[in-house]
Amino acid sequence: MIPGMNGIDPRRMNALMKQMGIENNEIDASKVIIELKDGSVIEVIDPSVTEIVMQGNRSFQVAGNVTTKEVLSIPQEDIDMVSESANVSKEKAKDALEETKGDIAEAISKLSE
């Protein structure tokens, strides 16, 4: 917070920020998804998203209901093996592997039924 700015009118604050070269834009978003390097996902549902542009750099402030999901990464070799063994498309093989949490034998068995 800027000293001496308590109780300042929001329009006045926006005008001061604009004079300093800072621009705020509200973004009408329904969901924000952040994919982490470990494969998990952070989802923010019904977020309040503000884009802040300062000196040509864009940053985003996000607030809302947060959930974290673990995402199962299926190796392409496993998809190929299940696809060939069960004689199905790679898409069906991947879906079966996701349903069986990566269990190759169970996925083949499920697709062969």
C-alpha distances in whole Angstrom, upper triangle without the diagonal:
4,6,9,7,8,11,11,14,13,16,14,11,13,16,13,12,16,17,15,17,14,16,15,19,19,22,25,26,28,28,26,28,28,31,31,33,35,36,34,32,28,28,25,27,26,23,20,19,17,18,15,18,17,19,22,20,20,18,18,16,18,18,22,25,25,29,30,34,36,38,42,43,46,48,50,53,53,53,56,58,57,58,61,62,62,63,60,57,54,52,54,54,50,50,52,51,47,49,51,48,49,53,55,58,57,56,59,61,59,59,63,64
4,6,6,8,11,10,13,13,15,13,10,13,14,11,11,15,15,13,15,14,16,16,20,21,24,27,28,31,31,29,31,30,34,33,36,38,39,37,35,31,31,29,30,29,26,22,22,19,19,17,18,16,19,22,21,21,19,20,18,21,22,25,28,29,32,34,37,40,41,45,46,49,51,53,56,56,56,58,61,60,61,64,65,65,66,62,60,57,54,57,57,53,53,55,54,50,52,54,51,53,56,58,62,60,59,62,64,62,63,66,67
4,6,8,11,11,14,15,17,15,12,16,17,13,14,18,17,16,19,17,20,20,23,24,28,31,32,34,34,32,35,34,37,37,39,41,42,40,38,35,35,32,33,32,29,26,25,22,23,20,22,20,22,25,24,25,23,23,22,24,25,28,31,32,35,37,40,43,44,48,49,53,54,56,59,59,59,62,64,64,64,67,69,68,69,66,63,60,58,60,60,56,56,59,57,54,55,57,54,56,59,62,65,63,62,66,67,65,66,70,70
4,6,9,9,12,14,16,13,12,15,16,13,15,18,17,17,20,19,21,21,24,25,29,31,33,35,36,34,37,36,39,39,42,44,45,43,40,37,37,33,35,33,30,27,26,24,25,22,23,22,24,27,27,27,25,26,24,26,26,29,32,34,37,39,43,45,47,51,52,55,57,59,62,62,61,64,67,66,66,70,71,70,71,68,65,63,60,62,62,59,58,61,59,56,58,59,56,58,62,64,67,66,64,68,70,67,68,72,72
4,6,5,9,10,12,10,8,12,13,11,12,15,15,15,18,16,18,17,21,22,25,28,29,32,32,31,34,34,37,37,40,42,42,40,38,34,34,31,32,30,27,23,23,20,22,19,21,20,22,25,25,24,23,23,21,23,23,26,30,31,35,37,40,43,45,48,49,53,55,56,60,60,59,62,64,63,64,67,68,68,68,65,62,60,57,59,60,56,55,58,57,53,55,57,54,56,59,62,65,63,62,65,67,65,65,69,69
4,6,9,11,14,12,10,14,15,14,15,18,19,18,21,19,20,19,22,22,26,28,29,31,32,31,34,34,37,37,40,42,42,40,37,34,33,30,31,29,26,23,23,21,23,21,23,22,25,28,27,26,24,24,21,23,22,25,28,30,34,36,39,42,44,48,49,53,55,57,60,60,59,62,64,63,64,67,68,67,68,65,62,60,57,59,60,56,55,58,56,53,54,56,53,55,59,61,64,63,61,65,66,64,65,68,69
4,6,9,12,11,10,13,15,14,16,18,19,19,22,20,20,19,21,21,25,27,29,31,32,31,34,34,38,39,42,43,44,41,38,35,33,30,30,28,26,22,23,21,23,22,24,24,27,29,28,27,25,24,22,24,23,25,28,30,34,36,40,43,45,49,50,54,56,58,61,60,60,63,65,64,64,68,69,68,69,65,63,60,57,59,60,56,55,58,57,53,54,57,54,56,60,62,65,63,62,65,67,64,65,69,69
4,6,8,7,7,10,11,11,12,15,16,16,19,17,17,17,19,20,23,25,28,30,31,31,34,34,38,38,41,43,43,41,38,35,34,30,31,28,26,22,22,20,21,20,21,21,24,26,26,25,24,23,21,23,23,25,29,31,35,37,40,43,45,49,50,53,56,57,61,60,59,62,65,64,64,67,69,68,68,65,62,60,57,59,60,56,55,58,57,53,55,57,54,56,60,62,65,63,62,65,67,64,65,69,69
4,5,5,6,9,10,11,12,14,15,17,19,17,17,15,17,18,22,23,26,28,30,30,33,34,37,39,42,44,43,41,38,35,33,29,30,27,24,21,21,19,20,19,21,21,24,26,26,25,24,23,21,23,23,25,28,31,34,37,40,43,45,49,50,53,55,57,60,60,59,62,64,63,63,66,68,67,67,64,61,59,56,58,59,55,54,57,56,53,54,56,54,56,60,62,65,63,61,65,66,63,64,68,68
4,5,5,6,9,10,10,12,14,15,16,14,13,12,14,14,18,20,22,25,26,26,29,30,34,35,38,40,40,38,35,31,30,26,26,23,21,17,17,15,17,16,18,18,22,23,23,21,20,19,18,19,19,22,25,28,31,34,37,40,41,45,46,49,52,53,56,56,55,58,60,59,59,63,64,63,63,60,57,55,52,54,55,51,50,53,53,49,50,53,51,53,56,58,61,60,58,61,63,60,60,64,64
4,5,5,6,9,10,10,12,14,15,14,13,12,13,14,18,20,23,26,28,28,31,32,35,37,40,42,42,40,36,33,32,28,28,25,23,19,19,16,17,16,17,18,21,22,23,21,21,20,19,21,22,24,28,30,34,36,39,42,43,47,48,51,53,54,58,58,56,59,62,61,60,64,65,64,64,61,58,56,53,55,56,53,52,55,54,51,52,55,53,54,58,60,63,61,59,63,64,62,62,65,66
4,5,5,6,9,10,11,13,14,13,13,13,16,17,21,23,26,29,30,30,33,34,37,38,41,43,43,41,38,35,34,30,31,28,25,22,21,18,19,17,18,18,20,22,23,22,22,22,21,23,24,27,30,32,36,38,41,44,45,49,50,53,55,56,60,59,58,61,64,63,63,66,68,67,67,63,60,58,55,58,59,55,54,57,57,53,55,57,55,56,60,62,65,64,62,65,67,64,64,68,68
4,5,5,6,9,10,11,12,11,11,11,14,15,19,22,24,27,28,27,30,30,34,35,38,40,40,38,35,32,31,28,28,26,23,19,19,15,16,14,15,15,18,20,20,19,19,19,18,20,21,24,28,29,33,35,38,41,42,46,46,50,52,53,56,56,55,58,61,60,60,63,65,64,64,61,58,55,53,55,56,52,52,55,54,50,52,54,52,53,57,59,62,61,59,62,64,61,62,65,66
4,5,5,6,9,10,10,9,8,8,11,13,16,19,22,25,26,25,28,29,32,33,36,39,39,37,34,31,29,26,27,24,22,18,17,13,13,12,13,13,16,17,18,17,17,17,16,19,20,23,27,28,32,34,37,40,40,44,45,48,50,51,54,54,53,56,59,58,58,61,63,62,62,58,55,53,50,53,54,50,49,53,52,48,50,53,50,52,55,57,61,59,57,60,62,59,59,63,64
4,5,5,6,9,10,9,9,11,13,16,19,22,25,28,29,28,32,32,35,37,39,42,42,40,37,34,33,30,31,28,25,21,20,17,16,14,14,14,16,18,19,19,19,20,20,22,24,27,31,32,36,37,40,43,44,47,48,51,53,54,57,57,56,59,61,61,60,64,66,65,65,61,58,56,53,56,57,53,53,56,55,52,54,56,54,55,59,60,64,62,60,63,65,63,63,66,67
4,5,5,6,9,9,10,12,15,17,21,24,26,30,30,29,32,32,35,36,38,41,41,40,37,34,33,30,31,29,26,22,21,17,17,14,14,13,15,18,18,18,19,20,19,23,24,27,31,32,36,37,40,43,44,47,48,51,53,54,57,58,56,59,62,61,61,64,66,65,66,62,59,57,54,57,57,54,53,57,55,52,54,56,54,55,59,61,64,63,61,64,66,64,63,67,68
4,5,5,6,5,7,8,12,15,18,21,23,27,27,26,29,28,32,32,35,38,38,36,34,31,30,27,29,27,23,20,18,14,13,10,10,10,12,14,15,15,15,16,16,19,21,25,28,29,33,34,37,40,40,44,44,47,49,50,53,54,53,55,58,58,57,61,63,62,62,59,56,53,50,53,54,50,50,53,52,49,51,53,50,52,55,57,60,59,57,60,62,60,60,64,65
4,5,5,5,6,9,12,15,18,21,23,27,28,27,29,29,32,34,36,39,39,38,35,32,31,28,30,27,24,21,19,15,14,11,10,10,11,13,14,15,16,17,18,21,23,26,30,31,34,36,38,41,41,45,45,48,49,50,54,54,53,55,58,58,57,61,63,62,62,58,55,53,50,53,54,50,50,53,52,49,51,54,51,52,56,58,61,60,58,61,63,61,60,64,65
4,5,7,9,12,15,19,22,25,27,31,31,30,33,32,35,36,38,41,42,40,38,35,34,32,33,31,28,25,22,19,17,14,13,11,12,15,16,17,18,20,21,24,26,30,33,34,37,39,42,44,44,48,48,51,52,53,56,57,56,58,61,61,61,64,66,65,65,62,58,56,54,56,57,54,53,57,56,52,55,57,54,55,59,61,64,63,61,64,66,64,64,67,68
4,6,9,12,15,19,21,25,27,30,31,29,31,30,33,34,36,39,39,38,36,33,33,30,32,30,27,24,21,18,16,12,11,9,9,13,14,15,16,18,19,23,25,28,32,32,36,37,39,42,42,46,45,49,50,51,54,55,54,56,59,59,59,62,64,63,63,60,57,54,52,55,55,52,52,55,54,51,53,55,52,53,57,59,62,61,59,62,64,62,62,66,67
4,6,10,13,17,19,23,25,28,28,26,29,28,31,32,34,37,37,36,34,31,31,29,30,29,25,22,20,16,14,10,8,6,7,9,11,12,14,16,18,21,24,27,31,31,34,35,38,40,40,43,43,46,47,48,52,52,51,53,56,56,56,59,61,61,60,57,54,51,49,52,53,49,49,53,51,48,51,53,50,51,55,56,60,59,57,59,62,60,59,63,64
4,7,10,13,16,20,21,25,25,23,25,25,28,29,31,34,34,33,30,28,27,25,27,25,22,19,16,12,10,7,6,5,7,9,10,10,11,13,14,18,20,24,27,28,31,32,34,37,37,40,40,44,45,46,49,50,49,51,54,54,53,57,59,58,58,55,52,49,47,49,50,46,46,50,48,45,48,50,47,48,52,53,57,56,54,57,59,57,57,60,61
4,7,10,13,16,18,22,22,21,24,24,27,28,30,33,33,32,29,27,26,23,25,23,20,16,14,10,8,6,5,7,9,10,10,9,11,12,13,16,19,22,25,26,29,31,33,35,36,39,39,42,44,44,48,48,47,50,52,52,52,55,57,56,56,53,49,47,45,47,48,45,44,48,47,43,46,48,46,47,50,52,55,54,52,55,57,55,54,58,59
4,7,10,13,15,19,19,18,21,21,25,26,29,32,31,30,27,24,23,20,21,19,16,13,10,7,6,5,7,9,12,12,12,10,10,10,10,13,15,18,22,23,26,28,30,33,33,37,37,40,42,43,47,47,45,48,51,50,50,53,55,54,54,51,48,45,43,45,46,42,42,45,44,41,43,46,43,44,48,50,53,52,50,53,55,52,52,56,57
4,6,10,12,16,17,16,19,20,24,26,28,31,30,29,25,23,21,18,19,17,14,11,9,6,5,7,8,12,15,14,13,11,11,9,10,12,15,17,21,22,25,27,29,32,32,35,36,39,40,41,45,45,43,46,49,48,47,51,53,52,52,48,45,43,40,42,44,40,40,43,42,39,41,44,41,43,46,48,51,50,47,50,53,50,50,53,54
4,7,9,12,14,14,17,19,22,25,28,30,29,27,24,21,19,16,16,13,11,8,6,5,6,9,11,15,18,17,16,13,12,10,10,10,12,14,17,19,22,24,27,30,30,34,34,37,39,40,44,44,42,45,48,46,46,49,51,50,50,46,43,41,38,41,42,38,38,41,40,37,39,41,39,41,44,46,49,48,45,49,50,48,47,51,52
4,6,9,11,11,14,16,20,22,26,28,26,25,21,19,16,14,14,11,9,8,5,6,7,10,13,16,19,18,16,13,12,9,10,10,12,13,16,18,20,22,24,27,27,31,31,34,36,37,41,40,39,41,44,43,42,46,48,46,46,43,40,38,35,37,38,35,34,37,37,34,35,38,36,38,41,43,46,44,42,45,47,44,44,48,48
4,7,9,11,14,17,20,23,27,29,27,25,21,19,16,13,12,9,9,8,7,9,11,14,17,20,23,21,20,16,16,13,13,12,13,13,15,17,20,22,23,27,27,30,31,34,36,37,40,40,38,41,43,42,41,45,47,45,45,41,38,37,33,35,37,34,33,36,36,32,34,37,35,37,40,42,45,43,41,44,45,42,42,46,46
4,6,7,11,14,17,20,23,25,23,21,17,15,12,10,9,7,6,7,7,10,11,15,18,21,24,22,20,17,15,12,12,10,11,11,13,14,16,18,20,23,23,26,27,30,32,33,37,36,34,37,40,38,38,41,43,41,42,38,35,33,30,32,34,30,29,32,32,29,30,33,31,33,37,38,41,39,37,40,42,39,39,42,43
4,7,10,14,17,20,23,25,22,20,16,14,11,9,6,5,6,9,10,13,15,19,21,25,28,26,24,20,18,15,14,12,12,10,11,13,14,17,18,21,21,24,26,28,31,32,36,35,33,36,38,36,36,40,41,39,40,36,33,32,28,30,31,28,27,30,30,26,27,30,29,31,34,36,39,37,34,38,39,36,36,40,40
4,7,10,13,16,20,21,18,16,12,10,7,6,5,6,6,9,10,13,15,18,21,24,27,25,23,19,17,14,13,10,11,9,10,10,11,13,14,17,18,21,22,25,28,29,32,32,30,33,35,34,34,37,38,37,37,34,31,29,26,28,29,26,24,27,27,23,25,28,26,28,31,33,36,34,32,35,37,34,34,38,38
4,7,10,13,16,18,16,14,10,8,6,5,7,8,7,10,9,12,13,16,19,22,25,23,20,16,14,11,11,8,10,9,10,9,11,12,13,16,16,20,21,24,26,28,31,30,29,32,34,33,33,37,38,37,38,34,31,29,26,28,29,25,24,28,27,23,25,28,25,27,31,33,36,34,32,35,37,34,34,38,39
4,6,10,13,14,12,10,7,6,5,7,9,11,10,13,12,15,16,19,21,24,26,24,21,18,15,13,13,11,12,12,12,10,10,10,10,13,13,16,17,20,23,24,27,27,26,29,31,30,30,34,35,34,35,31,29,26,23,25,26,22,22,25,23,20,22,25,22,24,27,29,32,31,29,32,34,32,32,35,36
4,6,10,12,10,9,6,5,6,9,12,14,13,15,14,16,16,18,20,23,25,23,20,17,14,12,13,11,13,13,13,11,11,9,10,12,12,15,16,19,21,23,26,26,25,28,31,30,30,34,35,34,35,32,30,27,24,26,26,23,23,25,24,21,23,25,22,23,27,29,32,31,29,32,34,32,32,36,37
4,7,8,7,6,5,7,9,12,15,18,16,19,17,19,19,21,23,25,27,25,22,19,17,16,17,15,17,17,16,13,12,10,10,10,9,12,12,16,18,20,23,23,22,25,27,27,27,30,32,31,32,29,27,24,22,24,24,20,20,23,21,18,21,22,19,20,24,26,29,28,26,29,32,30,30,34,35
4,5,5,5,6,8,11,14,17,20,19,21,19,21,21,23,24,26,28,26,22,20,18,17,18,16,18,18,18,14,13,10,10,10,10,12,12,16,18,20,23,23,23,26,27,27,28,31,32,32,34,31,29,25,24,26,25,21,22,24,22,19,22,23,19,20,24,25,29,28,27,30,32,31,31,35,36
4,5,7,9,11,15,18,21,24,22,24,23,24,24,25,26,28,29,27,24,22,20,20,21,20,21,22,21,18,17,13,13,11,11,12,11,15,16,18,21,21,21,24,26,26,27,30,31,32,33,30,28,25,24,26,24,21,22,24,21,19,22,23,19,19,23,24,28,28,26,29,32,31,31,34,36
4,6,9,11,15,18,21,25,23,26,25,27,26,28,29,31,32,30,27,25,23,22,23,21,23,23,21,18,16,12,11,9,9,10,10,13,14,17,20,19,20,23,24,24,26,29,29,30,31,29,27,24,23,25,23,19,21,22,19,17,20,20,17,17,20,22,25,25,24,27,29,28,29,32,34
4,7,10,13,16,19,23,22,25,24,26,26,28,29,31,33,31,27,25,23,22,23,21,22,22,20,17,14,11,9,7,6,7,7,11,13,15,18,17,18,21,22,22,23,26,27,27,29,26,24,21,20,21,20,16,17,19,16,14,17,18,14,15,18,20,24,23,22,25,27,26,26,29,31
4,7,10,14,16,20,19,22,21,24,24,27,29,31,32,31,27,25,22,21,21,18,19,18,17,13,11,7,6,4,5,8,10,13,16,18,21,20,20,24,25,24,25,29,29,29,31,28,26,23,21,23,22,18,18,20,17,15,17,18,15,16,19,22,25,24,23,26,28,26,27,31,32
4,6,10,13,16,15,18,18,21,21,24,26,28,30,28,25,22,20,18,18,15,16,15,14,10,8,6,5,6,7,11,12,16,18,20,23,22,22,25,27,26,27,30,31,30,32,29,27,24,22,23,23,19,19,21,19,16,18,20,17,18,22,24,27,26,24,28,30,28,28,32,33
4,7,10,13,12,15,15,18,19,21,24,26,29,27,24,21,18,15,15,12,12,11,10,7,6,5,6,9,10,14,16,19,22,24,27,26,26,29,31,30,31,34,35,34,35,32,30,27,25,26,26,23,22,24,23,19,21,23,20,22,25,28,31,29,28,31,33,31,31,35,36
4,6,10,9,13,13,16,18,21,23,26,29,27,24,21,18,15,14,11,11,9,8,6,5,6,8,11,12,16,18,21,24,26,29,28,27,30,32,31,31,35,36,34,36,32,30,28,25,26,27,23,22,24,23,20,21,24,21,23,27,29,32,30,28,32,33,31,31,35,36
4,7,6,9,10,14,16,18,22,24,27,26,23,19,17,13,12,8,7,6,5,5,7,9,11,15,16,20,22,25,28,29,33,31,30,34,36,34,35,38,39,38,39,36,33,31,28,29,30,27,25,28,27,23,25,27,25,27,30,33,35,33,32,35,37,34,35,39,39
4,5,9,11,15,17,20,23,26,30,28,25,22,19,15,14,10,9,6,5,7,8,11,13,17,18,21,23,26,29,31,34,33,31,35,37,35,35,39,40,38,39,36,33,31,28,29,30,27,25,28,28,24,25,27,25,28,31,33,36,34,32,36,37,34,35,38,38
4,7,9,13,16,19,22,25,29,27,25,21,19,15,14,10,9,6,7,9,12,15,17,20,21,25,27,30,33,34,37,36,35,38,40,38,38,42,43,41,42,38,36,34,31,32,33,30,28,31,31,27,28,31,29,32,35,37,40,37,36,39,40,37,38,41,41
4,6,10,12,16,19,22,25,24,22,18,15,12,10,6,5,4,7,9,12,15,17,21,22,25,27,30,33,34,38,37,35,39,41,39,39,43,44,43,43,40,37,35,32,34,35,31,30,33,32,28,30,32,30,32,36,38,41,39,37,40,42,39,39,43,43
4,7,10,13,17,19,23,22,20,16,14,10,8,6,5,6,10,12,15,18,20,24,25,29,30,33,36,37,41,40,39,42,44,43,43,46,47,46,47,43,41,38,35,37,38,35,33,36,36,32,33,36,34,36,39,41,44,42,41,44,45,43,43,47,47
4,7,10,13,16,20,18,16,13,10,7,6,5,7,9,12,13,16,18,21,24,24,28,29,32,35,36,39,39,38,41,43,42,42,45,47,46,46,43,40,37,35,37,38,34,33,36,35,32,34,36,34,36,39,41,44,43,41,44,46,43,43,47,47
4,6,10,13,16,16,14,10,8,6,5,7,9,12,16,16,20,21,24,27,27,31,32,35,37,38,42,42,40,43,46,45,45,48,50,49,49,46,43,40,37,40,41,37,36,39,39,35,37,40,37,39,42,44,47,46,44,47,49,46,46,50,51
4,7,10,13,12,10,7,6,5,7,9,12,15,18,19,22,23,25,28,28,31,32,35,36,37,41,41,40,42,45,45,44,48,49,49,49,45,42,40,37,40,41,37,37,40,39,36,38,40,38,39,43,44,48,46,44,47,49,47,47,50,51
4,6,10,10,8,6,5,6,8,11,14,17,21,21,24,25,28,30,30,34,34,37,39,40,43,43,42,45,48,47,47,50,52,51,52,48,45,43,40,43,43,40,40,43,42,38,41,43,40,41,45,47,50,49,47,50,52,50,50,53,54
4,7,6,6,5,7,9,11,15,18,21,24,24,27,28,30,32,32,36,35,38,39,40,44,44,43,46,49,48,48,51,53,53,53,49,46,43,41,44,45,41,41,44,43,40,43,45,42,43,47,48,52,51,49,51,54,52,51,55,56
4,5,5,7,8,11,13,17,20,24,27,27,30,30,32,34,34,38,37,40,41,42,46,47,46,48,51,51,50,53,55,55,55,52,49,46,44,47,47,44,44,47,46,43,45,47,45,45,49,50,54,53,51,54,56,54,54,58,59
4,6,8,11,14,17,20,24,27,30,30,32,33,35,36,36,39,39,42,42,43,46,47,47,49,52,52,51,54,56,56,56,53,50,47,45,48,49,45,46,49,47,45,47,49,46,47,51,52,56,55,53,55,58,56,56,59,61
4,7,10,13,16,20,23,26,29,29,31,31,33,35,34,37,36,39,40,40,44,45,44,46,49,49,48,51,53,53,53,50,47,44,42,45,46,42,43,46,45,42,45,47,44,44,48,49,53,52,50,53,55,53,53,56,58
4,7,10,13,17,20,23,26,26,28,28,30,31,31,34,33,36,37,38,41,42,41,43,46,46,46,49,51,51,51,48,44,42,40,43,43,39,40,43,42,39,42,44,41,41,45,46,50,49,47,50,52,51,50,54,55
4,7,10,13,17,20,23,22,25,25,27,29,28,32,31,34,35,36,39,40,39,41,44,44,44,47,49,49,49,45,42,39,37,40,41,37,37,41,39,36,39,41,38,39,43,44,48,47,45,47,50,48,47,51,52
4,7,10,14,17,20,19,22,22,24,26,26,29,29,33,34,35,38,39,38,41,43,43,43,46,48,48,48,45,42,39,37,39,40,36,36,39,38,35,37,39,36,37,41,42,46,45,43,46,48,46,46,50,51
4,6,10,13,16,16,18,19,22,24,24,28,28,31,33,34,38,38,37,40,42,42,42,45,47,46,46,43,40,37,35,38,38,34,34,37,36,33,35,37,34,36,39,41,44,43,41,44,47,44,44,48,49
4,7,10,14,14,17,18,21,24,25,28,29,32,34,36,39,39,38,41,44,43,43,46,48,47,48,44,42,39,36,39,39,35,35,38,36,33,35,37,34,36,40,42,45,43,42,45,47,45,45,49,49
4,7,10,10,13,15,18,21,22,26,27,30,32,34,38,37,36,39,41,40,41,44,45,44,45,42,39,37,34,36,36,33,32,35,34,30,32,34,31,33,37,39,42,41,39,42,44,42,42,46,46
4,7,8,12,14,18,21,22,26,28,31,34,36,39,38,37,41,42,41,42,45,46,45,46,43,40,38,35,37,37,34,33,35,34,30,32,34,31,34,37,39,42,41,39,43,44,41,42,46,46
4,6,10,13,16,19,21,25,27,30,33,35,38,37,36,39,41,40,40,44,45,43,44,41,39,37,34,35,36,32,31,33,32,29,29,32,30,32,35,38,41,38,37,41,42,39,40,44,44
4,7,10,13,17,19,23,25,28,31,33,36,35,34,38,39,37,38,42,42,41,42,39,37,35,32,33,33,30,28,31,30,26,27,29,27,29,32,35,38,35,34,38,39,36,37,41,41
4,7,10,14,16,20,22,25,28,30,33,32,31,35,36,35,36,39,40,39,40,37,35,33,30,31,31,28,26,28,27,24,24,26,24,27,30,32,35,33,32,36,37,34,35,39,39
4,7,10,13,16,19,22,25,28,30,29,28,32,33,32,33,36,36,35,37,34,32,30,27,28,28,24,23,25,24,20,21,23,20,23,26,29,31,29,28,32,33,31,32,35,35
4,7,10,13,16,19,22,25,27,26,26,29,30,29,30,34,34,33,35,32,30,28,25,26,26,22,21,23,21,18,19,21,18,20,23,26,29,27,26,30,31,29,30,34,34
4,6,10,12,16,19,21,24,22,22,26,27,25,27,30,30,29,31,28,27,24,22,22,22,19,18,19,18,14,15,17,14,16,20,22,25,23,22,26,27,25,26,30,30
4,7,9,13,16,19,21,19,19,23,24,23,24,28,28,27,29,27,25,22,20,21,20,17,16,17,15,12,14,15,11,13,17,19,22,21,20,23,25,23,25,28,29
4,6,9,13,15,18,16,16,20,21,20,21,24,25,24,26,23,22,19,17,18,17,13,13,15,13,10,12,13,10,11,15,17,20,19,18,21,23,21,22,26,27
4,6,10,12,15,13,13,17,17,16,18,21,21,21,23,21,19,16,15,16,14,11,11,12,9,7,10,10,7,8,11,14,17,16,14,18,20,19,19,23,24
4,6,9,12,11,11,14,15,15,17,19,20,20,22,20,18,15,14,16,14,10,12,13,10,9,12,12,9,8,12,13,17,17,15,18,20,20,20,23,25
4,6,8,7,7,11,12,11,13,16,16,17,18,16,15,12,12,13,10,7,10,11,7,7,11,11,9,6,10,10,14,14,12,14,17,17,17,20,22
4,5,5,7,9,10,11,13,15,16,17,18,17,15,12,13,14,11,9,13,13,10,11,14,14,12,9,12,11,15,16,14,15,19,19,18,21,23
4,5,5,6,9,10,10,12,14,15,16,15,13,9,11,13,10,9,12,13,11,12,16,16,14,11,14,12,16,17,14,15,19,19,17,20,23
4,5,5,6,9,10,11,12,14,15,15,14,11,13,14,11,11,14,14,12,14,17,16,15,12,13,11,14,16,14,14,17,18,17,19,22
4,5,5,6,8,10,10,12,14,13,13,10,12,12,9,8,12,11,8,11,14,12,12,8,9,7,10,12,10,11,14,15,14,16,19
4,6,5,6,9,10,11,11,10,9,6,8,9,6,5,9,9,7,10,13,12,12,9,11,9,12,13,10,10,14,14,12,15,18
4,6,5,6,8,10,10,10,9,7,10,11,8,9,12,12,11,14,16,16,16,13,14,11,13,15,12,11,15,16,14,15,19
4,5,5,6,8,10,10,11,9,12,12,9,10,13,12,11,14,16,15,15,12,12,8,10,13,10,9,13,14,12,13,17
4,5,5,6,8,8,9,8,10,9,6,8,11,9,8,12,13,12,13,10,10,7,8,10,7,6,10,10,9,10,14
4,6,6,6,5,6,5,8,8,5,8,11,10,10,13,15,14,16,13,13,10,12,13,10,8,12,12,9,11,14
4,6,5,7,8,8,12,11,9,12,14,13,13,17,18,17,19,16,15,12,13,14,12,9,13,14,11,11,15
4,6,8,11,11,14,12,10,13,15,13,13,17,17,16,18,15,14,10,10,12,10,7,10,12,9,9,13
4,6,9,10,12,10,8,12,13,11,12,15,15,15,17,15,14,11,10,11,9,6,8,9,6,6,10
4,7,9,12,10,9,13,14,13,14,17,18,18,20,18,17,14,14,15,12,9,12,12,9,8,12
4,7,8,6,7,10,11,10,12,15,15,16,18,16,16,14,14,15,11,10,12,11,8,9,12
4,5,5,6,9,10,11,12,14,16,17,18,17,17,15,17,17,13,12,15,14,11,13,15
4,5,5,6,9,10,10,12,14,15,16,14,15,13,16,16,12,12,15,15,12,14,17
4,5,5,6,9,10,11,12,14,15,14,16,14,17,16,12,13,16,14,12,15,17
4,5,5,6,9,10,11,12,14,13,14,13,15,14,10,11,13,11,8,12,13
4,5,5,6,9,10,11,12,10,11,9,11,11,7,8,11,10,8,11,13
4,5,5,6,9,10,10,9,11,10,13,12,9,11,14,12,11,14,16
4,5,5,6,9,10,10,12,12,14,12,9,11,13,11,10,14,15
4,5,5,6,8,8,9,9,10,8,5,8,10,7,7,11,12
4,5,5,6,5,6,7,9,8,5,9,11,10,10,13,15
4,5,5,6,8,10,13,11,9,12,14,12,13,16,17
4,6,8,9,11,12,10,8,12,12,10,11,15,15
4,5,5,8,9,7,6,10,10,9,11,14,14
4,6,9,11,9,9,13,14,13,14,17,18
4,6,9,9,8,11,13,12,14,16,18
4,6,5,6,9,10,11,12,14,16
4,6,5,6,9,10,11,12,15
4,5,5,6,9,10,11,13
4,5,5,6,9,10,11
4,5,5,6,9,10
4,5,5,6,9
4,6,5,6
4,6,6
4,6
4
